[in-house]
Amino acid sequence: MSEPHPTGRPGAPAVDRRSLLDRLVDFISPGPDSREELLASMADAEHRSLIEPDARRMIEGVLRLSDKTAGDVMVAAPRMDVLDLAQPFEDVLETVIRTAHSRFPVVEDTRDNIIGILMAKDLIKLQRAPELNLRTLLRPAVFVPESKALTELLREFRSNRNHMAIVIDEFGQTAGLVTIEDVLEEIVGEIEDEFDVADGDSAVYTLADGSYRVAGDGPIEEINRTFGLNLPEDEFDTIGGLVAHELGRVPRRGESVEVGGLRFVVMLARGGAVRWFRVTRLPGGAFGEHLAAAERQHGPSSSF
């Protein structure tokens, strides 16, 4: 037996069972019919304090994500920080510390020949097992076309737990690279950690206990000027590179080294690179007057 028609009469139009108030609201304020109308509605909701400005920006970022491709947000090939398989370990270590990335494309012979991805933290394995070489530490590289939609790329990043992809052009050449952070920044804006320092800010901060917080990428020149030292400026660009050289490996949190009458203790290390040191003068050091002058010059700053 066939089911009775909702209206009781075959062929009769379906009855709208919504209340009169619901239908009246829809008639007066119909929903958005396009993305532009939806964006305008959200802007109006923000203006009426129904949603926060940050929430509106993130929603708009999600909506616009589907219009962008890997080629739109990638780091172009000439600006990529890569490691060469033939580089000495010391040069690899210096690059890792200087750039502070957690992952690096590794090339062989030419920059276009990317043979894998190196996790900076895996360099520690070379210290524990000298019989290993850089090639044994490499992880497979993921390649995507420039036209890859960011929504699809984000889905793949989440599913395969990979955070970096190499972008190739229509001729199969390396066009650049894109990370999961690049994609997320299209939604939430620029991502900075709590220790990021704006360009132009000092790399040296005086803490309440009289010690100093020094950025790992602080220029040797500034360290020398601040503390009255004569550390070699032609061999290393950053204090992090110099300390890593003294340790002979990638520094880890809590490790310390004494350089130029100062003790550098690793406070924060990320991606195989030191972000911050705590610096104190050694007892009876020859640089007490320089340190005191530096403290007077920089003044106390809040600790973290």
C-alpha positions as CSV (number, residue, x, y, z in Angstrom):
1,M,0.0,0.0,0.0
2,S,1.4,3.4,-0.9
3,E,2.0,6.0,1.8
4,P,-0.7,8.7,2.1
5,H,0.3,12.0,0.6
6,P,1.3,14.6,3.3
7,T,-1.6,16.8,2.2
8,G,-4.1,14.0,1.9
9,R,-4.7,14.9,-1.7
10,P,-2.5,13.4,-4.5
11,G,-0.8,16.1,-6.5
12,A,-1.4,18.9,-4.0
13,P,1.6,21.2,-3.2
14,A,3.6,20.5,0.0
15,V,2.5,22.4,3.0
16,D,5.1,24.7,4.6
17,R,4.8,23.6,8.2
18,R,6.9,26.5,9.6
19,S,5.3,28.9,11.9
20,L,4.0,32.2,10.5
21,L,6.7,34.0,12.5
22,D,9.5,31.9,10.9
23,R,8.2,32.6,7.4
24,L,7.8,36.3,8.2
25,V,11.4,36.5,9.4
26,D,12.7,34.8,6.3
27,F,10.7,37.1,4.1
28,I,12.0,40.2,5.8
29,S,15.6,39.0,6.3
30,P,16.5,36.4,3.8
31,G,19.8,34.5,4.2
32,P,22.8,35.4,2.0
33,D,22.7,34.1,-1.5
34,S,26.4,34.6,-2.3
35,R,29.8,34.8,-0.6
36,E,29.8,38.6,-0.9
37,E,26.5,38.8,0.9
38,L,27.8,36.5,3.6
39,L,30.9,38.6,4.1
40,A,28.8,41.7,4.2
41,S,26.5,40.0,6.8
42,M,29.5,39.2,9.0
43,A,30.8,42.7,8.7
44,D,27.4,44.0,9.8
45,A,27.4,41.4,12.7
46,E,30.8,42.8,13.8
47,H,29.5,46.3,13.6
48,R,26.6,45.4,15.9
49,S,29.1,43.6,18.3
50,L,27.5,40.2,17.6
51,I,30.9,38.7,16.8
52,E,34.5,39.7,17.6
53,P,36.7,41.3,14.9
54,D,39.2,38.5,15.1
55,A,36.5,35.9,14.7
56,R,35.2,37.7,11.6
57,R,38.7,37.8,10.1
58,M,39.3,34.1,10.7
59,I,35.9,33.2,9.1
60,E,36.7,35.4,6.1
61,G,40.1,33.7,5.9
62,V,38.5,30.3,5.8
63,L,36.1,31.4,3.0
64,R,38.9,32.8,0.9
65,L,41.2,29.8,1.5
66,S,39.4,27.9,-1.3
67,D,40.4,30.6,-3.8
68,K,44.1,30.4,-3.1
69,T,46.7,27.9,-4.3
70,A,50.1,26.7,-3.1
71,G,51.7,29.0,-5.6
72,D,50.0,32.0,-3.9
73,V,51.6,31.5,-0.5
74,M,54.8,29.6,-1.2
75,V,58.3,30.7,-0.4
76,A,59.9,31.2,-3.9
77,A,62.7,28.9,-4.7
78,P,65.5,31.6,-4.7
79,R,64.5,32.4,-1.1
80,M,64.4,28.8,0.2
81,D,66.9,27.8,2.9
82,V,68.2,24.5,1.8
83,L,71.0,22.1,2.9
84,D,73.4,20.5,0.5
85,L,74.1,16.8,1.0
86,A,77.8,17.6,0.4
87,Q,78.1,20.3,3.1
88,P,80.3,19.6,6.1
89,F,78.5,19.0,9.3
90,E,79.7,22.3,10.7
91,D,78.1,24.2,7.8
92,V,74.9,22.3,8.1
93,L,74.8,23.2,11.8
94,E,75.5,26.8,11.2
95,T,72.6,27.1,8.6
96,V,70.2,25.3,11.0
97,I,71.0,27.7,13.9
98,R,71.1,30.8,11.7
99,T,67.7,30.2,10.1
100,A,66.0,28.6,13.1
101,H,63.8,26.4,10.9
102,S,62.6,23.0,12.0
103,R,62.7,21.4,8.5
104,F,65.0,21.8,5.5
105,P,64.9,20.6,1.9
106,V,68.1,18.8,1.2
107,V,69.5,19.0,-2.3
108,E,72.2,17.1,-4.2
109,D,74.3,18.6,-7.0
110,T,71.8,21.4,-7.8
111,R,69.1,23.3,-5.9
112,D,66.4,21.7,-8.2
113,N,67.4,18.2,-7.2
114,I,65.6,17.9,-3.8
115,I,66.2,14.4,-2.4
116,G,64.4,14.7,0.9
117,I,63.6,16.7,4.0
118,L,65.8,16.9,7.1
119,M,64.3,17.5,10.5
120,A,66.6,19.7,12.5
121,K,66.1,17.7,15.6
122,D,67.4,14.6,13.8
123,L,70.9,16.1,13.7
124,I,71.3,15.1,17.3
125,K,71.4,11.5,16.0
126,L,74.6,12.2,14.2
127,Q,76.2,13.0,17.6
128,R,74.9,9.8,19.2
129,A,75.7,7.6,16.2
130,P,78.7,8.9,14.2
131,E,78.3,6.0,11.7
132,L,75.2,7.7,10.3
133,N,75.3,10.3,7.6
134,L,73.0,13.0,6.5
135,R,71.4,10.8,3.8
136,T,70.2,8.3,6.4
137,L,68.3,11.0,8.3
138,L,66.3,12.3,5.3
139,R,62.5,11.9,5.2
140,P,60.6,11.7,1.9
141,A,59.7,15.0,0.3
142,V,56.2,15.7,-0.7
143,F,55.7,17.5,-4.1
144,V,52.6,19.4,-5.1
145,P,51.8,21.5,-8.1
146,E,51.5,25.3,-7.9
147,S,47.8,25.0,-8.7
148,K,47.1,22.9,-5.6
149,A,44.2,24.4,-3.7
150,L,45.1,25.4,-0.1
151,T,42.0,23.6,1.2
152,E,43.2,20.4,-0.3
153,L,46.7,20.9,0.9
154,L,45.6,21.6,4.4
155,R,43.6,18.4,4.4
156,E,46.6,16.5,3.2
157,F,48.8,18.1,5.8
158,R,46.4,17.0,8.5
159,S,46.0,13.4,7.2
160,N,49.6,12.5,6.5
161,R,51.0,14.6,9.4
162,N,53.5,16.2,7.0
163,H,54.1,19.9,7.5
164,M,56.1,20.9,4.4
165,A,55.6,20.4,0.7
166,I,57.8,21.3,-2.3
167,V,56.0,23.2,-4.9
168,I,56.8,22.4,-8.6
169,D,55.9,24.4,-11.7
170,E,54.3,23.1,-14.9
171,F,57.7,22.0,-16.2
172,G,58.5,20.0,-13.1
173,Q,61.1,22.4,-11.7
174,T,61.1,23.6,-8.1
175,A,59.0,26.7,-7.7
176,G,59.2,27.0,-4.0
177,L,58.0,25.4,-0.8
178,V,54.9,25.7,1.4
179,T,54.4,24.8,5.1
180,I,51.3,24.2,7.2
181,E,52.1,27.4,8.9
182,D,51.9,29.3,5.6
183,V,48.4,27.9,5.1
184,L,47.2,28.6,8.7
185,E,48.4,32.2,8.5
186,E,46.0,32.7,5.7
187,I,43.3,32.1,8.3
188,V,44.6,33.5,11.5
189,G,47.2,36.0,10.3
190,E,50.9,36.1,11.0
191,I,52.0,33.5,13.6
192,E,54.7,34.6,16.0
193,D,55.9,32.8,19.1
194,E,56.2,34.4,22.5
195,F,59.9,35.1,22.0
196,D,59.8,36.6,18.6
197,V,61.5,40.0,18.5
198,A,60.5,42.7,16.1
199,D,63.1,43.8,13.6
200,G,65.3,46.5,15.0
201,D,64.9,45.5,18.6
202,S,67.9,44.7,20.7
203,A,69.1,41.1,21.1
204,V,70.1,41.7,24.7
205,Y,67.7,42.2,27.6
206,T,68.6,42.8,31.3
207,L,66.7,40.5,33.6
208,A,65.6,41.4,37.2
209,D,68.3,39.2,38.8
210,G,71.1,41.0,36.9
211,S,71.6,38.3,34.3
212,Y,70.8,38.8,30.6
213,R,68.5,37.3,28.0
214,V,70.3,37.1,24.7
215,A,68.7,36.1,21.4
216,G,70.3,33.2,19.7
217,D,70.4,35.1,16.4
218,G,71.9,38.1,18.0
219,P,74.7,39.5,15.9
220,I,78.2,38.9,17.3
221,E,78.9,42.6,16.7
222,E,76.1,43.6,19.1
223,I,77.2,41.1,21.7
224,N,80.8,42.5,21.5
225,R,79.6,46.0,21.8
226,T,77.2,45.3,24.7
227,F,79.5,43.2,26.8
228,G,82.9,44.7,25.7
229,L,84.1,41.5,24.2
230,N,86.3,40.7,21.2
231,L,84.5,37.6,19.9
232,P,85.4,36.7,16.3
233,E,83.0,38.6,14.0
234,D,84.4,37.2,10.7
235,E,83.9,33.5,11.5
236,F,80.3,33.6,12.8
237,D,77.4,36.0,12.2
238,T,75.4,35.1,15.4
239,I,76.1,34.2,19.0
240,G,74.1,31.0,18.5
241,G,76.4,29.9,15.8
242,L,79.4,30.6,17.9
243,V,78.0,28.7,21.0
244,A,77.1,25.8,18.8
245,H,80.6,25.7,17.5
246,E,82.0,25.7,21.0
247,L,79.7,22.8,22.0
248,G,80.4,21.0,18.8
249,R,76.8,20.1,18.2
250,V,73.2,21.4,18.2
251,P,72.7,22.9,21.6
252,R,69.9,21.6,23.8
253,R,67.9,23.3,26.5
254,G,69.8,23.6,29.8
255,E,73.2,23.2,28.3
256,S,75.8,25.8,28.9
257,V,79.2,27.0,27.6
258,E,81.6,29.6,28.7
259,V,82.8,32.1,26.1
260,G,84.7,35.3,26.7
261,G,84.3,35.4,30.5
262,L,80.5,34.8,30.2
263,R,78.4,31.7,30.7
264,F,75.7,31.1,28.1
265,V,72.9,28.8,29.2
266,V,70.3,27.6,26.6
267,M,66.9,28.8,27.8
268,L,64.8,27.9,24.7
269,A,65.7,25.9,21.7
270,R,63.3,25.2,18.8
271,G,63.8,23.4,15.6
272,G,67.3,22.6,16.5
273,A,68.3,26.2,17.0
274,V,68.8,28.2,20.1
275,R,66.2,31.0,20.4
276,W,67.3,32.4,23.8
277,F,70.3,32.2,26.1
278,R,70.6,33.3,29.8
279,V,73.9,35.0,30.1
280,T,75.8,35.6,33.4
281,R,79.3,36.8,34.1
282,L,81.8,34.3,35.5
283,P,83.0,34.9,39.1
284,G,86.1,37.1,39.0
285,G,85.7,37.6,35.3
286,A,87.6,40.5,33.6
287,F,84.5,42.0,32.1
288,G,82.7,43.1,35.3
289,E,82.9,46.8,34.4
290,H,81.7,46.2,30.8
291,L,78.7,44.2,32.1
292,A,77.8,46.9,34.7
293,A,78.0,49.5,31.9
294,A,75.8,47.4,29.7
295,E,73.3,47.1,32.4
296,R,73.2,50.8,32.9
297,Q,72.8,51.3,29.2
298,H,70.0,48.8,28.6
299,G,68.3,49.3,31.9
300,P,66.2,46.5,33.6
301,S,63.6,44.8,31.6
302,S,60.8,42.4,32.7
303,S,61.8,38.8,32.8
304,F,59.5,36.1,31.4
